[in-house]
């Protein structure tokens, strides 16, 4: 298992360790969490798992994410980009800056 900062206050997390829960959690899948101060104090997260119910899991098995930053590149495309091919659309790097095609960011 990878050592990481436990995801305590996030609304969304990515599963990075499902060894003890292979049926309930999918590795690398995004899950929604519910606030639970008692669980956080114990190092756990209340996660809505594959069953659709919320259960406690060790926070060390997850990494907190911000779905807006993960999907931000797609969200920055305006309505005028809807019918353009990928080659016709502006090339946007992770910071949101436009970069010329063929230039690694």
Number of C-alpha atoms within 10 A of each C-alpha: 9 9 8 12 12 19 23 23 15 16 16 19 26 19 19 20 20 17 12 10 11 10 11 13 24 18 15 14 12 19 19 14 22 16 14 15 14 11 16 18 10 10 16 22 30 22 25 18 20 12 10 9 9 15 15 17 20 17 24 20 25 29 20 20 16 12 12 10 12 11 10 14 15 11 10 11 13 9 8 8 13 10 9 11 8 10 8 10 15 15 17 17 13 11 10 11 10 12 13 11 12 7 7 7 12
